[in-house]
Amino acid sequence: MGPTQTFLSRTCLIPQLTMPPRVAFVTGAAQGIGEAIALRLASDSEDICIVILDVPEKELQMDSVVKKIQEKGKKAFYVAGDVSVEEQVKNAVDRCVEVFGGLDIMVANAGIPLFKSFIDCTAEDFHRVLNVNLLGVVFCYQYAAKQMIKQGRGGRIIGACSGAGKQGVFDMAFYSASKAGVRGLTQSVALELRPHNITVNAYAPGVILTAMSTHPDDDKHGGPGSVAKMAAKLPADTPAAEPEVIAEMVAYLVSPKAYFTTGQTICVNGGRYCD
């Protein structure tokens, strides 16, 4: 056996180092933007495991999303829970770590709308919207951060803001307030977690064609999203897009290439609002 052959045979004995799969957790993922994000992350070539969470009444939808992820060759399961209940978020993160061994990506996407005149809004409306849209993000950020710090390998935390969180929207005062809170929260948490190599960012969608923004009467008023635009006093030609455009932004923010981007709330809105 010649020297070259000997060298080649010896290299076969060197163990190949492989990275463990990253683990992603996506809330509000039974449909819409959350589903698009979960499926987009599952489409990447990297080895990744995905946990999705949504409210119990959407279990059939969550099961369908999990099956779609598994069809892409990735491991996944769902947890039924309410992000506005701290214990349920903690238990869901614990379950994620128990099954997949860790947590590397948290996407706090869950949110609810409220189209209602400020004059007519009640304290009950306020608490319902703020509990899901802001307090739910707080819980997701906190328990993800605790786990990521414990692991010591950094991480990516992403929150759902909105164009309404940067510029108030007509008849959406409480919703706008909740999303503005996400923006401020994201900036502060990013500063605190930077020493741990954890980036914290948010996305601020414009009109995205999901169940939240579509209406049975859309066809009578100019097409998909037209009723929601009218309700928010937006021009009829306001750009609209599919949830996949948000999923692409999230895919970038959780990638290694985005290590230098943190504390940002990025508009994805077709130019409706610029900052």
C-alpha positions in Angstrom: 0.0 0.0 0.0 1.5 3.3 -1.1 1.8 6.4 1.2 -1.2 8.2 -0.4 -3.4 5.1 0.1 -2.2 4.8 3.7 -3.1 8.5 4.4 -6.6 8.0 2.9 -7.3 4.9 4.9 -6.3 6.7 8.1 -8.6 9.7 7.5 -11.5 7.3 7.5 -10.8 6.6 11.1 -11.2 10.3 12.1 -14.7 10.8 13.6 -16.9 13.3 11.7 -18.1 16.1 13.8 -21.7 17.0 13.3 -23.7 19.8 14.8 -26.8 18.9 16.8 -30.1 20.1 15.2 -31.3 23.5 16.2 -34.6 23.7 18.0 -37.2 26.3 17.0 -40.4 27.2 18.9 -43.2 29.1 17.0 -46.3 30.4 18.7 -49.6 31.1 17.0 -48.6 28.6 14.4 -51.8 26.8 13.6 -52.4 29.1 10.6 -51.4 32.3 8.9 -48.0 33.9 9.5 -47.1 31.4 12.3 -47.7 28.4 10.0 -45.7 30.0 7.2 -42.8 30.6 9.5 -42.8 27.1 10.8 -42.9 25.6 7.3 -40.2 28.0 6.1 -37.9 27.0 8.9 -38.6 23.3 8.1 -37.7 23.9 4.4 -34.1 24.9 5.2 -31.4 22.3 4.5 -30.1 22.5 8.1 -31.1 20.0 10.7 -33.9 21.6 12.7 -36.6 20.4 15.1 -39.8 22.5 15.5 -42.3 22.9 18.2 -45.5 24.9 17.5 -48.0 26.3 20.0 -51.5 27.6 19.6 -54.8 27.6 21.6 -56.5 24.2 22.3 -59.4 24.8 19.9 -56.9 24.8 17.0 -55.5 21.3 17.7 -56.6 19.9 14.4 -54.9 22.7 12.5 -51.8 22.3 14.6 -51.7 18.6 13.9 -52.0 19.4 10.2 -49.0 21.8 10.4 -46.9 19.2 12.2 -47.6 16.7 9.5 -46.5 19.1 6.8 -43.3 19.7 8.7 -42.7 16.0 9.1 -43.2 15.5 5.4 -40.3 17.8 4.9 -38.1 15.4 6.9 -38.0 17.4 10.1 -39.1 16.4 13.6 -42.0 18.3 15.1 -44.8 18.3 17.6 -47.4 20.7 18.9 -48.4 22.0 22.3 -51.8 23.4 23.0 -51.6 26.5 25.2 -52.4 30.2 25.8 -49.4 32.5 25.6 -51.0 34.9 28.0 -50.8 32.3 30.8 -47.3 32.3 32.2 -47.4 28.7 33.5 -48.5 27.4 30.1 -45.6 29.1 28.3 -43.2 27.8 30.9 -44.5 24.3 30.6 -44.4 24.4 26.8 -40.8 25.5 26.8 -39.9 22.8 29.3 -41.6 20.2 27.1 -39.7 21.5 24.1 -36.4 21.1 26.0 -37.4 17.7 27.4 -38.2 16.3 23.9 -35.5 18.0 21.7 -32.8 18.7 24.3 -32.7 22.5 24.1 -34.1 25.7 22.5 -32.3 27.9 19.9 -35.0 29.9 18.2 -38.1 31.5 19.7 -40.7 33.1 17.4 -43.3 34.8 19.6 -45.8 35.2 16.8 -49.2 34.7 18.5 -51.5 37.8 18.5 -55.1 38.9 18.2 -56.7 41.9 16.4 -59.2 44.4 17.7 -61.0 46.7 15.3 -63.0 49.0 17.6 -63.4 52.7 18.3 -61.3 53.9 21.2 -64.3 55.6 22.7 -66.1 52.3 22.8 -63.2 50.2 24.0 -63.5 48.7 27.5 -61.0 47.7 30.2 -61.8 44.1 29.3 -60.8 44.8 25.7 -57.6 46.3 26.8 -56.6 43.4 29.0 -57.5 40.8 26.4 -55.5 42.4 23.6 -52.5 43.4 25.8 -52.4 40.0 27.6 -52.0 38.1 24.3 -50.1 40.6 22.1 -47.6 42.0 24.7 -47.6 40.0 27.9 -47.6 36.8 25.8 -44.5 38.0 24.0 -42.9 38.9 27.4 -43.4 35.3 28.6 -42.0 33.8 25.4 -39.0 36.1 25.5 -38.3 35.4 29.2 -38.5 31.6 29.2 -36.6 31.4 25.9 -33.9 33.7 27.3 -33.5 31.7 30.5 -33.1 28.5 28.6 -30.7 29.9 26.0 -28.5 31.5 28.8 -28.4 28.2 30.6 -27.3 26.4 27.4 -24.6 29.0 26.8 -24.6 28.7 23.0 -26.5 31.9 22.1 -29.8 32.0 20.3 -32.4 33.9 18.3 -35.5 35.5 19.7 -38.1 37.0 17.3 -41.3 38.8 18.2 -44.4 39.9 16.3 -44.8 43.6 16.1 -46.9 45.4 13.4 -46.9 48.4 11.2 -49.5 49.5 13.8 -46.8 49.4 16.4 -44.9 52.1 14.5 -47.7 54.2 13.3 -51.1 54.2 15.0 -54.0 52.8 12.9 -57.6 54.1 13.0 -60.0 52.1 15.2 -57.0 50.0 16.5 -55.8 52.0 19.5 -55.4 49.0 21.9 -53.9 46.8 19.1 -51.5 49.6 18.2 -50.5 50.1 21.8 -49.8 46.4 22.3 -47.6 46.3 19.2 -45.7 49.5 20.1 -45.0 47.7 23.4 -43.4 44.8 21.6 -41.1 47.2 19.8 -39.9 48.8 23.1 -39.6 45.4 24.7 -37.5 44.1 21.9 -35.1 46.9 22.0 -34.5 46.6 25.8 -34.3 42.9 25.9 -31.8 42.9 23.0 -29.4 45.1 25.0 -29.7 42.8 28.0 -29.1 39.6 26.1 -26.4 40.8 23.8 -23.6 39.6 26.2 -25.1 36.1 25.9 -24.9 36.1 22.1 -28.6 36.1 21.8 -30.2 38.4 19.2 -33.7 39.8 19.7 -35.6 41.3 16.8 -39.2 41.8 15.7 -41.0 42.0 12.4 -43.6 44.7 11.6 -46.0 43.4 8.9 -48.1 45.6 6.7 -51.3 44.1 5.2 -50.7 40.3 5.2 -53.5 38.2 3.7 -54.4 35.9 6.6 -57.6 35.1 8.4 -57.0 38.2 10.5 -57.1 40.5 7.4 -59.5 38.8 5.1 -63.3 39.0 5.1 -66.2 37.3 3.2 -67.1 40.6 1.6 -63.6 41.3 0.2 -64.7 40.5 -3.4 -67.4 43.3 -3.2 -64.8 45.9 -2.2 -61.8 45.3 -4.3 -60.3 42.0 -3.5 -58.4 40.3 -0.6 -57.8 42.5 2.4 -60.1 45.3 1.1 -62.5 45.2 4.1 -59.6 45.3 6.6 -58.1 48.3 4.7 -61.4 50.1 4.8 -61.8 49.5 8.5 -58.3 50.9 9.2 -58.9 53.9 6.8 -56.1 52.7 4.6 -56.0 53.6 0.9 -57.5 50.9 -1.4 -54.2 50.5 -3.2 -52.3 49.8 0.0 -49.9 46.9 -0.8 -50.8 43.4 0.5 -48.8 40.2 0.5 -48.9 36.5 1.5 -47.6 35.3 4.9 -44.5 33.8 3.2 -42.9 37.3 2.9 -42.8 37.5 6.7 -41.5 33.9 6.9 -38.6 34.8 4.7 -37.6 37.7 6.9 -37.7 35.4 10.0 -35.6 32.9 8.1 -32.9 35.5 7.7 -33.1 36.8 11.3 -32.6 33.3 12.7 -29.7 32.5 10.3 -26.0 32.8 11.3 -25.7 35.7 8.8 -27.9 37.9 11.0 -25.5 37.8 14.0 -25.0 41.6 13.8 -28.7 42.5 13.7 -30.4 42.9 17.1 -32.9 45.2 18.8 -34.5 46.0 15.4 -38.2 46.0 14.4 -38.2 45.5 10.7 -41.0 46.7 8.5 -42.2 44.2 5.9 -45.0 46.2 4.3 -44.4 46.9 0.6 -43.4 50.5 1.4 -46.7 51.6 3.1 -44.7 53.0 6.0 -41.0 53.7 6.1 -38.7 54.5 9.0 
